[in-house]
Amino acid sequence: MTFSAYDGRGWQNPASLLRTERAAEQPWTSLSDEGRRPLLQNVSMNLVGRTLFAAGEPLAPSVTYQAEERFPGDLVALRSAERNYTIVSLVPALSADELDALPGWEVEPLPDEYAIYLELPERVVPRVRTLATQLTADEATLFAKATAIERYLRTFPYDLTVPSPPEHVQDVADYFLFELQRGYCDYYATAFVVLARAAGIPARFVTGFTNGSWNPEQQAWTVTEADAHSWPEVYFPQVGWIPFEPTAGRPELMRIGLPRSGAVESAPPPTVQPLPPPSPSFDDRWLWLLFPAMALIAGGIWLLQRWRLRHEDPWETLLRWGSRLGRSLQSGETVLEYGAALAMHIQTCRQDEPELCRLVSREVLGLSEEISALRYAPVHRRKQLHTRIVARWARLRTYLRRVK
């Protein structure tokens, strides 16, 4: 969940939010993968509440939901009573060098509606603003300025035992920076956003969870209340919100960009020239052989299709289909990541048939999940998974012919 308004003691959102009901698998906003990659997750929730969780920026859950926005395109949270769902989100895929090469807001004008992410209350004292200027004065780029603030805050000791701010404290950021000088994630994230805004950097406060711990038996991440966390995000030109990690008790973020040596694009399928029309001088004596011959040919084609369906590799064939549709497998992509990326790509292919695209996207996501599960499944489950994969591929391949 994201927050925009700081009052000196904590974070809030505007009382009036845009709330829109969305159908399952329908993105809450227009798709944009600039500087990002799609991530598909299966989530099983035991936490009481209505917030849908996802790594990065949640985009399209598999259940009906409500999107909360401050203004169009600015997400607060996704809400649903469902506890088990699949969700596609977008996660940053930019290296530090790529972020450092982006222009600052002095080059590109900040959109008017995002000016709220520069607002600070009057109770923010001058020494906080002075510190922000000192930390960023020698930095040339937006990313370098934000990183300088992050680096400075990570020198403060991490301490979960600090008490709540005294009642007389008017600005928690000032109290943390100049008096307490130790604390936990809420303090670090608040101080970062206040310093960033004081330096002219649009930033917001985000709360959620870290990734938790990996459970090798369940092949899943286990996230508990102990993994609750807060962090800041900075709004960059062209690519949107990028997270930072100023909390000293957390590992530094690893910023990994998309591989630049992508897979070689496949050649378009050859053009099949139509056969010339049959000669009108057809011998009527052989007419009685025409229908049996057609039946034999049709039967042969059916047997060939059945043989191909049983022997073709659904994953390899899906990759070929994806290449023809303009979305090849990228270097380093997992089965799940490619399935999510192809599903998103399909939704943009046929704007005239959104229902078809939604159906195909769902089948592609399901197929990628089953293929990924098959690779790690115990022996006793593989036959059942293989049967499901073949059945799903039989459905999917008939739909794919209609998507161009």
N, C-alpha and C positions, 0 to 999 in steps of 0.2 A: 504494500500500500504506500502511496506517495503523498507527501504533504508540501504545501506551498507557503503557508503563513506562519511567521514567527512573531511571538508577542513578548519575547524576553524570558519567558518561563517555560515555554513549550511550543508544540507545533499543532496547527489546525488546518482545516480546509474550509473554503467558503461554505456558508450555510446552505446555499442553493447550488446543487450539482445537476448536471445533465444525466438523466437516468434513462437508458434505452434497453428495451427487451430485445434479445437476439436469439436466433435459432441455433440449434446445435451445429457446430462446425462452421458457423458463419463468423468471419473475422469482425471484430468490433470497429476496425478502421481499415482504410485502404492499405493494401500490401506494399511494403517498401523494405527491401533487404539491403539497402545501401549501407555498407560497412558492417553488415550483420550476416549471420547464418541461422537457418531454422533449426530448432531442436524439438524433438518429439519426446514426450514424457508420459508415462502411465502413473497416475497418482491414486493412492488409497489413503483416505483421511480418517483419522480417529479424533482429531481436534474438533471441538464444538465451535461452530461459527458458520458464516456464509461466504467467506472469502475463498476464491480459487487461487491456488498457489502454483507458481511455475518459475523456473529459472529464467533470468533475463526479463524480457517484456512479454507477458502473456498476450496471445493473439487470438487463438481460435480453439476453444474447448469443445469436447464431444457432447456436451450437455447444453440444454437451454440455459441461458444466463442473463444477467443484467450488467451492463457496462456503466460505470460511473466515471464521468469526465468533468473536469473544471470548465473546459471549452472543447470544441471538436478537435480530436487528435491528441488531447492531453489527459492521459489515463490516471485515475485515482485508484480504482480496483475493479476486478470482476467478481460478481456475486452469484452464488447458486447454493441451493440446499443439498445438492448432490455431493456425496462423499467419495465416489469412485469415478474417475474420468480420465480421458486421454486429452492432452493439450499440446498444441504447437505454440512455441514461443520463439522470439528472436533474441539471440545473444550476440554481444559485440564480437567482431572478428577483424580487429585492427591492431597492428603492432604499435609499439610506442613511437617508432619512427613515422608511421602513417598518421597517427594522431598529431604528432608534432608538426607535420607538414600541412595540416588543415589551417585555413585562414581564421583569424580572430574576428570578433564582432565589430572591430573598427574597420574591417574590410567589407564584410557583408552586414547589412543592417539587421539587428535583432527584430524578429516579428513583434508587432505591437502587443499581441496578447501574451507574449512571454516576458514582458516587462515586470510582471509580478515576481519573477524569480531574481530580481535585483532589489526588491523592496526590503527595507530594514526599519524597525521601529525607532523612534527618537531616543529611546532609552539605551541604545547601543552607544557606548561612551567613545570619546575621541581616541583613546589609546588603542582600542580595538581596530579602528580605521587606520591609525598610524602603523600598527603592526602589519596589517594587510598590505599597505603600500610598501613597507620595508621588505617584506617577503617576496614581492612580485616585481619590484622596480627594475631589477636587472635581467628579467626574463623576457624573451622576445616573442614567444608564442603563447597562445591560450593554454595548450597542454603543459608547457613548461611552467606557467604561472600556477596552474592547479596542482601540478606535481610538487612545486616548491612548498605550497601550503600543506599538502599531504605529508611531505618529508619532515617538515617542522613538527607537526602534531605527533608523528610517530616517535619523537624523542621523549614524549611524556609517558611516565610509567603507567601501565595498565593495572587497575585496582578495582575489584568488585565490591570492596568493603566500604567504599566512601559513603557518607550519609547523604541524604537529600539536601539540596541547596537551602540555606537558611531563608526564612521568610523575608528578610530585608533585602535579599539579592534581587535586583531588578533585571539583570541580564546574565543568564546562565553561562553564555559564552565568555563574557568578561570574567566571571567568577572562576571558571575552569582555566582560562588562559593565564591569569595573573595571581590567583590566590590558591585554588585547589591544586592545580597542575598535576593531577592524576585522576583517573576515573575509568569508566567503561564506555561502551560503544555510543550510547546516547550523547555523552559529552563530546566525544571526538567528532561525531557526525554533525552535531549542532555547531561546534566551533568552526568546522570546515566550511559549512554553508554560509555562516555569518562572515567569515574572513573572505570567502570567495565573492560574495555579493558586495562587500565593502571595496573589493578590488575591481568591481565591474564585471564579474564573471557570473552568469546566470546559473544557479544551483538550486537543488531541492533536497529534502530529507526523505529517506526511504526506510521502511521497516519491514522485516520479514524474517527469514531464517537463512542460515548458512547451509551448505550441502549435507551436513550430518556425517554419518559414518557408513562405509560400504559393508554390506552383508553378503559374503560370498555364497552362502547357502541359498539365500533367496534371490541372489543376483539383483539386488536392489539397494538403494540408499535408504537408511533409516534416519529420519529427522525427528527430533524430540523438542520439547519446550526449552531444554537446555541449549538448543542451537539458535534460539531467538537472537536477532542481530539488527542493528541499524547502520546505515551507511549513507554517504552523499552521492549525488549524481550531478554531473555538469552537462549543460546543453551546448553541443557543438554545432557549428554550421555544417550542413550537408548530411550529417550522420545522426543527429539527435542526441539522446541521453546516453552518457558514458559513466559507469560507476568508478568510484575511487575508494581506497581503503586506508583511512587515516588512523584506524585503531591499532595501537601498538601490540595488542594481544592477538592480532590476526596476521596470517601470512600476507605478504605483499601480493598484489594481483599479478598474474601472468598474462601479458597481453600478446596474443598470438593472432597474426593476420591470416587471411585466406591464402592458400598457395597460389603463386603467380604462374607457375608452369602447369596450367590446366590440362585436362585430357584433350587429346586430339579430336577435333570435331569430325564426326563421321560424314561420309559423302552422302548426298541425298539419294534416295532410291532411284534406280534407273527408270526412265520413262518407257512404258510398255506401249508399243505401237499397235493400234487395233488391226485385227485381221481384215483382209479385203472381203467384201461381200461374196457369198457363194455364187457360182456361175448358174444362170437360169437353166442351162441345159443339163438338168439332173435326170438321171435314168430312173423312170418310175418303177422299173423292175426291182430296184434295190430299196424301195421305200419301206418295205416290210421289215428290213433289217435296222432301220433308223432307231426305232424305239428301244429294242433290246440293247443296241449299242449305247444309247444314252443312259439306259439303266445301269449298264456295266461301268460306264465312265463315272456316273454319280456315286455308285457303290465304291469304286476305287478311290475317289476323292474323299469319301467319308471315312474309309479305312485308313487312308493316309493321314487325315486330320487326327483320328483317334490315336494312331501310332505316334505322331508328332507330339500330341498332348501328353502322352505317357512318357516320352523320352526326352523332350526338350527341358532345359533347365529354366524354371521360371525366373530366377534372378538374372541370368545372362540375357534371357529374352526381354525382360523388363528394361535392362540397360540399353539394349538395341532400340526398343521403342522410345525410351527417354531421349536417346541421341537424335532420333528422327523428329521428336517434338521440340528439339532445341535445348534440352537440359541433360548434358552428359554428366557422368560421374566425375567429380572433382578429386584431385589427389588428396588422400588422407580422409575422405568421407567414409563414415561407417554406413552399414546397411540402414540403420534407423535414420541417420542424418540425410542420406540420399532419398529415402522414401518420403521424408517430410518435405524436402526441397522440391522433389518432383510433384508431389501433391499440390504444393503451392503454385508451382509453375502451370500445372494443368488448369487451375482455376482461372488463369489469365488467357488461356488459349481460345476458348469458345464463349465469348460474352453473350452470344445469342442463345446458348443452351446452358444456363447456370445449373439446372438440376442435373444434367448429364455430368457436368464437371464436378459437382459436389459428390455424385455417386462414384465416379472414377477416383477422385481424390481419396474417398473413404476406403475404397478397395485397395488402392496403392498403399495407404498407411497400414491397413490390416495385413497385407502381404509382407511388407517390410518387417513388421513386428514378428510375424510367424517365422520368416526366414531367419531373422536374428535369433529368435528363441531356439530354432532347430540347431543352430551351430553350437549352442551351449547346453542343450537338453540332455538329460540322462538317457541311456539306451532304451529303456522301456517306454519312453514318451515319443521317441523319434518317429515311429510308424504312424502314430495318431497325428502328429504334427505334419508329416509328409502328406498324409491323406487330405488334411485341411488345406494345405498349400496348393495341391493339385486342383482341388475343387474350387478354391478361390481364383486360381489362375484361369481356369476354364471360364469363369464368369467374366473376369477382368479383360481377357484378351478379346472378347466380343465387343466390349465397350470401347477399348482403345482404338479400334478401327474407325470409330466415329469421331475421335478427337484428333484434330489436325491443327 
